[in-house]
Amino acid sequence: MLKTVLTAAISIVLLVATYRPTYAQGPQATFDGKSWWEDVKVFADDKLEGRETGSPGLHQAQEYIIDQLKSLGVKPAGTNGYYQPVKFVVREISEKDSSLSLVRDGKATPLTLGEEAYFNTRIKLAPEMEAPLVFVGYGLNIPEKNYNDLEGLDLKRKVVVIILGSPSTIPGALASHYQTAAERWKTLKAAGAVGVLALPNPAFMDIPWSRMSLNRAHPSMDLEGAEFNETEGEKLSATFNPANADLLFAGTGHSFDEIAALAKDRKPLPRFALPVAVRAKTKLVEHEIESANVVAKLEGSDPALRGQYVVLSAHIDHIGIGAPINGDSIYNGAMDNGSGSALLLDLARSFHKSPVPLKRSILLVWVTAEEKGLLGSKYFAAHPTVPPSSLAADINTDMFLPIVPLKILTVYGLNESSLGDDVRKTAESLGVRIQDDPEPVRNLFIRSDQYNFIRHGVPALAMKVGAEPGSPEQAIFKEWSTKRYHAPSDDVNQPVDLASAAKFEEIMRTLTITIANETARPAWKPDSFFRRYAQGN
């Protein structure tokens, strides 16, 4: 075993040490997508074994980034050179020593883990617990809209059952914010709940249940330190297969088909106690590991503005080695998020080859452990390697999917800050139309690293190649999510549109220059909910 590990580690080192993509010579103000794709190939190579947080493969990907940055003269901005070390607690469930049952009229019916439900180990599960169940609809309490699914319900020492989603009366960004683990548990804990059973909304599942549950026992992580414990008091967290949801609703006068139909259209949902309790026994195995964010900077030239930073972020980690699909167990993460990590490198290379005056400084941040719950960016946003007040904006790139021509750009956070105005002008000047999040129920606004910057008051947004709802391009995205998202087939053997990638890179470059050189600092819109997080508000 040791010999195998050493051989793999040596292979990785040799790959990174010898691999040098070939780039176009001379000044380059625009992109062709080729250098970007060559970097994606490095990050998604099988020898990096899926870049699991804390793994040798992830470290070698980071070393490749640092090697490229050094060759460009881009300065380190971490706490240890280019690195910002981050410590994690790893939790892994021993399923053979764990069980989940429904108790009705004193009789326990065991659930098959993986088929009917599975445990979520991002929280510290209680070793044993039993509690009645209450269906609370979407399980949201949103004071700003006078909306409260919990009103009038007795939830003390109860486990709530929710269906993922939100009512159409709540704006997408606001609804997404209240569906984060921290915000949701804050509300439920105040109401006396002790756990959550979550039902995926069948109309908006990114991947099928068979794949959701496939790697259910894969280790989860949390940041070390009490300051990051957002789920204290939560004893049970589990995901329930919607195909078996009527096991919960039997005897209530309601069916899951009824609930799912309402949730598909984001309509109000009934709320009621269930004539069943849940019983759980769990065994967690824990240990600690360390990984790191990679941070570098391009210094601005304006004496008054160079102390402010425009952050360009992307996560470099993926999910490593998992259960095999079609005989392949390496989850390469080419699009997720080799694509965003390569884009940041390509931008650094472009600024090096074709320098432009930048008044503000640029901070390049490759974060770790995004796949574990946005943990690397959570740590960086709480403990930035530059003064917190110097973070002027964040533009995050995660799985931007240049697999169709770039005619429409989807922008998450479009209407929340002045950055939305900047990106609208930038994209339209390059012949690309802008659209807001077309599927707010999927909560993409809170599912990537820009959200942690937002929580610390920094105006932020994220962008992807978009499509018209109902178009053939949207069908391509849907098929990609079903077949390749978090699957080994997200590798370098998939088709990509290099022209689309190049145009996206040009938008990113132009937008970065615009934000860096504007006299006014990026600001939240007066009516944005997230303005409250800004310093001084």
Secondary structure, DSSP 8 states (H G I E B T S, - for coil): -HHHHHHHHHHHHHHHHH-------S--SS--SHHHHHHHHHHT-GGGTT-BTTSHHHHHHHHHHHHHHHHHT-EE-SSBTTEEEEEEEEEEE-GGG-EEEEEETTEEEE--BTTTEEE-TTS---SEEEEEEEE-TT--EEGGGTEETTTT---TT-EEEEES---TTS-HHHHHHHTSHHHHHHHHHHTT--EEEEE--GGG-SS-HHHHTTTTTS-EEEESSGGG---TT--EEEEE-GGGTHHHHTTTT--HHHHHHHHHTT-----EEEEEEEEEE--EEEEEEEEEEEEEEE----TTTTTSEEEEEEE--B--EEEEETTEEE---IIIIIHHHHHHHHHHHHHHHS----SSEEEEEEES-GGGTSHHHHHHHHS-SS-GGGEEEEEE-S----SS--SEEEEETTTTBHHHHHHHHHHHHTT-EEEE-S-GGG-GGGSSTHHHHHTTT--EEEEEE---TTSHHHHHHHHHHHHTTTSTTSSTTS---HHHHHHHHHHHHHHHHHHHH-SS---B-TT-GGGGGSTT-
